[in-house]
């Protein structure tokens, strides 16, 4: 029986606000925290089948079914990481994962203990995150962990432009994904001032979507670097199929090792988040070093709210542990500071985080629709749960404006 059926059948669980005998202390503590919910409504089905109701009517509405009590101790100890790990283990289910995560984000201040966990509980995760910092050796390993899962995997649920970054729907949230991805790339190239014949550098070229548009539509010569062997092979084949291989120099190279500047323009789409806070100065100094005087760079970055940044960098989260080892989101304040310290002036900021919520929603729907095909590639249910949680986690964060997406245009004076 599915969770939705269980919650709505003629033998629906009985409601009760008193906890059953034998409820563990951690569960009592966690459920007591839920009484603090100020926004939205949460229905919790306990392991014995009874229902508990929390919150009010205004805001997100969600439901969760506990298969056992494990999630309570896991979340209290390790915050969002423990909450995610218990989902991955099958300790709880929900009919709408994104709505549940939105509810917790909306009540972040009220349930802070569940979101962040205890200092001791997260210490091991923090050490693991620090060991994943993006030295040259670790960068290759960290990129391989995420991007070299196989092109066949990503082709199943990304759109056919193979953009693994947000689309820009230009005000039409129901618009065509392919058109919206092209709009995002085209805007980045225009903001960087790319013209026919220009030498353009792309830091983090992915599967070649920007390289294709820069060479085919803009008539530029592009150098692109990646640390993913899978992406490189796909992008090189793509350029050859478009007949622009001679204008696209795609390399397996660390951005820190590029020596053939200066370039007329630089683009970097959602790559700065992967370099790690320790290497932000190196990243922006590299952009400055490789850009000609007066040249422009367009850097698209996910950013975390300024008010959340200090707490964020003092800990670690599910994304850093399971999805992007070594990564760190800048906040707008830190992005500007790092750019200006490196001699780059921010001349334009274009935010479109709600477009990312829509992009992630579509990715998640396609991902779940391709479950059978993904499993046939050799991935297991644990992998499916990790990725479903990742996509929903990010969608909720963008939808609730915990994080945003900005195209920054920088100029080297």
C-alpha positions, -999 to 999 in steps of 0.1 A, spaced: 0 0 0 14 34 -9 17 62 17 -11 82 0 -34 52 1 -26 45 38 -33 81 47 -67 81 29 -81 46 30 -113 36 48 -91 22 76 -73 54 80 -50 58 110 -66 72 141 -57 107 153 -42 111 188 -20 139 203 -8 117 232 22 95 224 20 57 226 37 40 256 73 32 249 80 62 226 118 68 228 130 99 245 146 112 212 112 109 195 94 128 223 120 156 220 117 157 182 79 157 183 79 184 210 99 206 186 73 202 160 47 218 183 67 250 176 58 251 139 44 286 130 40 282 93 20 255 75 6 222 87 23 188 92 6 155 96 29 128 111 19 91 110 36 73 139 50 38 137 19 25 154 -4 41 129 -17 70 149 -16 105 135 -2 136 151 -10 171 137 13 201 140 13 238 129 -13 260 115 -31 264 81 -10 292 66 20 280 46 31 247 32 12 215 40 29 182 42 27 147 56 53 121 68 49 84 77 74 71 102 83 34 96 102 34 129 116 60 153 151 62 138 146 95 121 141 113 154 174 105 169 192 108 135 178 143 130 185 155 165 221 143 163 230 152 127 204 176 115 195 176 78 222 150 71 206 126 96 171 134 83 183 126 47 202 95 58 170 81 75 151 88 43 178 70 22 175 41 47 137 39 42 129 49 78 102 73 66 82 82 35 62 111 23 38 116 -6 54 150 -14 91 153 -5 95 188 -18 65 201 2 79 185 34 112 202 29 96 235 22 77 232 54 109 227 74 126 256 56 96 279 64 100 270 101 138 270 101 140 291 133 114 270 151 131 237 144 167 248 142 178 218 163 165 194 137 180 213 108 215 217 123 218 188 148 243 189 176 279 200 174 292 166 184 268 148 161 281 168 131 317 168 140 326 137 119 308 151 89 326 184 93 360 166 94 351 146 63 341 178 45 374 195 54 393 165 40 375 169 7 388 205 1 397 211 -35 434 206 -38 445 197 -73 444 160 -63 411 162 -46 394 183 -73 397 154 -98 383 130 -73 355 153 -62 344 160 -98 346 123 -107 323 115 -78 295 135 -93 300 141 -130 315 108 -141 284 87 -132 281 82 -169 266 103 -197 238 78 -202 226 85 -167 224 123 -172 209 119 -207 179 101 -192 167 131 -173 184 163 -185 169 180 -215 186 174 -249 207 206 -245 226 187 -217 226 218 -195 232 208 -159 224 243 -147 193 264 -144 172 274 -173 159 310 -177 122 309 -186 120 347 -192 89 351 -171 71 320 -185 74 293 -159 55 269 -181 78 275 -211 98 251 -231 130 239 -213 152 238 -244 143 274 -253 148 284 -217 183 268 -215 193 285 -247 181 318 -232 203 313 -202 234 306 -222 227 333 -247 224 359 -219 257 348 -204 275 352 -237 259 386 -244 267 399 -209 303 388 -214 304 409 -246 312 379 -268 315 388 -305 326 369 -336 363 361 -336 367 366 -299 388 342 -278 365 330 -251 374 309 -220 348 287 -203 358 276 -168 338 244 -164 325 235 -199 303 206 -189 288 188 -218 295 216 -242 262 236 -244 278 270 -240 307 260 -262 283 251 -290 264 284 -289 296 304 -285 311 289 -317 280 282 -338 258 312 -330 283 338 -319 312 328 -341 338 329 -313 368 307 -307 363 289 -274 386 272 -249 368 251 -224 382 232 -194 367 204 -173 379 177 -149 353 152 -160 365 127 -186 328 117 -194 319 154 -201 350 160 -222 343 131 -245 307 141 -249 315 178 -256 342 170 -281 319 147 -300 293 175 -299 316 201 -314 326 177 -341 290 170 -350 284 207 -353 314 212 -375 331 236 -351 358 213 -336 385 236 -350 371 265 -331 365 247 -298 396 237 -278 382 215 -250 406 202 -224 408 180 -193 425 207 -173 424 224 -139 414 261 -143 444 269 -121 468 255 -148 455 276 -177 484 297 -190 474 308 -225 455 340 -217 445 367 -220 410 360 -233 385 385 -247 358 371 -225 352 345 -198 321 325 -189 317 302 -160 283 286 -153 277 273 -118 313 262 -113 325 286 -86 303 267 -60 325 236 -66 359 251 -59 355 255 -21 358 286 0 395 282 5 400 285 -32 377 314 -40 407 339 -41 425 316 -65 394 313 -87 388 350 -90 426 358 -94 426 332 -122 397 350 -139 416 383 -136 448 369 -148 432 353 -179 410 382 -189 423 410 -211 421 446 -197 386 459 -202 373 424 -208 342 410 -192 334 378 -174 299 363 -168 298 340 -138 266 323 -129 265 312 -93 242 297 -67 243 319 -36 231 315 -1 214 343 17 239 366 35 221 361 68 226 323 66 262 323 54 281 323 88 261 294 101 264 276 68 302 277 66 306 267 103 290 234 96 283 210 67 252 198 50 236 170 30 247 184 -3 284 187 7 284 152 22 266 133 -6 265 153 -38 292 179 -41 322 170 -19 344 200 -14 318 225 -25 307 257 -8 281 283 -18 291 319 -17 267 345 -4 263 377 -25 284 397 0 313 373 -2 311 369 -40 314 407 -45 342 409 -19 362 381 -35 357 395 -70 367 431 -60 397 419 -40 409 401 -72 406 433 -92 372 426 -109 344 451 -108 308 438 -106 288 458 -131 256 437 -133 237 412 -112 208 392 -125 189 370 -101 166 342 -112 164 317 -84 127 308 -90 137 296 -124 160 271 -107 131 259 -86 111 252 -118 142 236 -135 147 213 -105 110 204 -104 112 192 -140 145 174 -135 130 156 -105 99 146 -124 120 133 -153 144 115 -129 115 97 -112 99 88 -145 131 72 -156 135 50 -124 134 17 -143 160 28 -169 183 43 -142 182 10 -122 190 -9 -154 222 12 -157 233 -5 -125 223 21 -99 204 8 -68 175 21 -47 198 38 -22 212 58 -51 177 67 -62 168 79 -27 199 100 -25 192 117 -58 155 122 -52 163 138 -19 190 160 -35 167 173 -62 138 179 -39 161 195 -13 175 220 -38 141 227 -53 126 235 -19 156 258 -10 152 278 -42 114 280 -39 117 293 -4 145 317 -13 170 302 11 193 302 -19 192 322 -51 209 321 -85 227 351 -100 245 359 -132 272 383 -122 289 404 -149 325 414 -140 349 437 -158 386 439 -155 395 476 -154 
